[in-house]
Every structure is written in C-alpha cells, then in structure tokens.
Amino acid sequence: MKANELSEQIHSGQIKDNTKIKVIDELTGNCISKIEYKNQRLNWISGEFDTSFLCNIDIEFVIEENKEIEEINEDEFLGLDIYSKMNKIIRAVNKLNKEREEK
C-alpha cells in the first residue's frame, strides 16, 4: 500500500496498535526500514524519521503478520497436564520469533 492508503487505514482503525510495517523500495524490492504503529504513532524502528518515504511513489508499506501463536485454553484439555507443556512450547517459539525479528 502507498502512504495515503496507510494513512487512511490508520484513520479508519484498520491498523491495530503494535502493528509492524515494512518500508519497501519497489524498484529494488529491498526493505529500507521498518516502522511500528503504537500508541497512535508511527515509530521508525531505525530511529530516524524520513518523511521523504511518505511522498515517494516508489515506496510500498507492507503490514507484517502477527507470528505469535495463541496459548491453549486449559478447558480445552479437560485438566490434562499436556496443555501446560504445550503452552511452554508455544511461549518458547514466540520468544524465538521475537528474538529473530529483533536481529
């Protein structure tokens, strides 16, 4: 999506808090930067706010999908001990995903 579409989606509430967005150069296909929509603000993860990206027609904004796995409800397993083991595995996978994204 282009900058104006991103702005419209933020305004309409389609972009949720803590959404990560890649800034892609369409000409090269490279990810230039990442931004995060948090507390009604666009925060540039690189720390530098480059407004030229908002006006450049060759820039595309791509929403990153949430990669977290939801934990399993204990009631679904009727008190079996396996649910706690599965939740430990899910938390470990989510932690690894976060660590990989931060690199």
Protein Blocks (a to p, Z undefined) as FASTA:
>chain_A
ZZklmmmmmmnopacghiacddddfknopafbdcddeehiacdfklpacfklmmmmkbcc
dddddfbdcdddfklnnopaklmmmmmmmmmmmmmmmmmmmZZ
